[in-house]
Amino acid sequence: MAIEDVLRGLDNIVDNIENKVEIAIYECSADLLRESNMVCPIDSSDLRKSGKLKVEKESREIVGTVSYGDARATYAEVVHEVRSENYSEGGTGWKYLENPLKEKSNLYQAKIKNAVEEVIR
């Protein structure tokens, strides 16, 4: 077996890891969007409807982003950061994105770790 074959094999492993991790990051981001939508304050529903996710791969870096806010929901950051006791629906409130992320961060980390281990086993 030539060194080129070994290097090609390693490249394939890295590519497989990247693909599995990208899928895991997408799944974690989609879950976070669902979870945050359940606790996102709802009045006109514009804020919930503005939720979006994006997974970008640049070189070997894969980043999942979940965000809220658009032209109809320019107040997303204020609602997230300013505590209020005046929410129209019970169980909703501020930190609607941060709290679910904190609650599920260990699960998301484990999912990504498992994606890598699945390839290298």
Buried (B, 14 or more C-beta within 10 A) or exposed (E): EEEEEEEEEEEEEEEBBBBBBBBBBBBBBBBBBEBBBEBBBBEEEBBBBBBEBEBEEEEEEBEBEBBBBBEEBEBBEEBBEEEEEEBEEEEBBBBBBEBBBEEBEEEBEEBBEEBBEEBEE
